[in-house]
Amino acid sequence: MIFYRDLINHDEMFSDIYKIREIMNWLFLEVEGRIVSRTEGTIDDSLIGRNASVEGPEGEGTGATVITRADIVISRHLQEASFTKESYEKYIKDYPKSIKFLYNHGISEEIVTSKVI
C-alpha cells in the first residue's frame, strides 16, 4: 500500500486504495472518495460489565453520534480547512512555488515527480 504525503508539511493525506488522478504532472492530485455515515461513541455495554436488563432501559448511558463526511476525511482523520475565496486562491498559487523552492534547494526530482509523495 502506498501512502501519499504532502511535500510541504509531510502529513499523510491518503493511500492508493482510492482512485487518484494526477493534475499538472503530479503537482496536484484529485482523489475520488464517497460520502459515508459512521456511528461514533457507541460502546458495547457487555464489554464494560454492564447488564442492560438489571441497570435500566436501553437508551441510557453513552450516546452515539452519527458523522457524515467523505470517507477519506474520516479514515485519515483529516481536519477541515476554512478558506475564503481569496485565501484559497492565494494558497493554490503559493503551493507550486513552495514545491519549486524545495526542488531548487535539494529535494530530488524523483520525490517531486514520483507517485509516492
C-alpha positions as CSV (number, residue, x, y, z in Angstrom):
1,M,0.0,0.0,0.0
2,I,1.3,3.4,-0.9
3,F,0.6,6.4,1.4
4,Y,0.7,9.8,-0.2
5,R,2.2,12.6,1.9
6,D,2.2,16.4,1.5
7,L,5.6,17.5,0.4
8,I,5.4,20.7,2.4
9,N,4.4,19.6,5.8
10,H,4.8,15.8,5.4
11,D,1.3,14.9,6.6
12,E,-0.1,11.6,5.5
13,M,-3.0,12.5,3.2
14,F,-4.4,9.3,1.7
15,S,-3.4,5.9,0.3
16,D,-3.7,4.2,-3.0
17,I,-6.9,2.4,-2.1
18,Y,-8.7,5.5,-3.6
19,K,-9.0,6.4,-7.3
20,I,-6.3,9.0,-7.9
21,R,-6.0,11.3,-10.9
22,E,-2.9,13.4,-11.5
23,I,-3.2,17.1,-12.4
24,M,-0.3,19.1,-13.7
25,N,2.3,16.3,-13.7
26,W,1.6,15.1,-10.2
27,L,1.7,18.7,-8.7
28,F,-1.9,18.2,-7.7
29,L,-3.8,15.0,-7.2
30,E,-7.6,14.5,-7.3
31,V,-8.7,11.7,-5.1
32,E,-12.2,10.1,-5.5
33,G,-14.0,9.2,-2.4
34,R,-17.5,8.8,-1.3
35,I,-19.8,10.3,1.4
36,V,-20.3,7.8,4.3
37,S,-22.1,7.9,7.6
38,R,-20.3,6.3,10.6
39,T,-21.5,6.0,14.2
40,E,-19.1,7.1,16.9
41,G,-19.3,6.9,20.6
42,T,-21.1,3.6,20.9
43,I,-19.8,1.1,23.4
44,D,-21.0,-2.5,23.7
45,D,-22.2,-2.4,27.3
46,S,-21.3,-6.1,27.8
47,L,-17.6,-5.2,27.2
48,I,-17.6,-2.9,30.3
49,G,-19.6,-5.2,32.5
50,R,-23.0,-3.5,32.2
51,N,-26.1,-5.7,32.2
52,A,-28.9,-3.7,30.5
53,S,-31.6,-5.9,32.0
54,V,-30.5,-5.0,35.5
55,E,-29.4,-1.4,35.1
56,G,-32.3,0.1,33.3
57,P,-33.9,0.5,29.9
58,E,-32.0,0.9,26.7
59,G,-31.1,4.4,25.6
60,E,-29.4,5.4,28.8
61,G,-25.6,5.7,29.1
62,T,-23.3,6.6,26.3
63,G,-24.8,8.5,23.4
64,A,-23.9,7.7,19.8
65,T,-23.1,10.3,17.2
66,V,-23.5,9.8,13.5
67,I,-20.9,11.6,11.4
68,T,-21.4,12.0,7.7
69,R,-18.3,13.0,5.7
70,A,-16.0,11.9,2.9
71,D,-14.5,8.5,3.7
72,I,-11.1,9.9,3.0
73,V,-11.5,12.6,5.7
74,I,-12.9,10.1,8.3
75,S,-10.3,7.3,7.7
76,R,-7.3,9.6,7.7
77,H,-8.6,11.9,10.5
78,L,-8.1,15.0,8.3
79,Q,-9.0,18.4,9.6
80,E,-11.3,20.7,7.6
81,A,-9.6,23.9,6.4
82,S,-11.7,27.0,6.2
83,F,-10.9,29.3,3.3
84,T,-12.4,32.4,1.9
85,K,-12.2,32.6,-1.9
86,E,-9.3,35.0,-1.7
87,S,-7.3,32.9,0.8
88,Y,-7.9,29.7,-1.2
89,E,-6.7,31.3,-4.4
90,K,-3.6,32.6,-2.6
91,Y,-2.9,29.1,-1.1
92,I,-3.3,27.4,-4.5
93,K,-1.0,29.9,-6.2
94,D,1.7,29.6,-3.4
95,Y,1.7,25.8,-3.3
96,P,3.5,25.3,-6.6
97,K,6.0,28.0,-5.6
98,S,6.8,26.1,-2.4
99,I,7.3,22.9,-4.4
100,K,9.6,24.7,-6.8
101,F,11.6,26.1,-3.8
102,L,12.0,22.6,-2.4
103,Y,13.1,21.3,-5.8
104,N,15.6,24.2,-6.2
105,H,17.1,23.6,-2.7
106,G,17.9,20.0,-2.7
107,I,14.8,17.8,-2.8
108,S,15.3,15.2,-5.5
109,E,13.4,15.2,-8.7
110,E,12.3,11.6,-8.1
111,I,10.5,12.7,-5.0
112,V,8.8,15.6,-6.7
113,T,7.7,13.6,-9.7
114,S,7.1,10.2,-8.1
115,K,3.7,8.8,-7.0
116,V,5.0,8.2,-3.5
117,I,4.7,11.7,-2.3
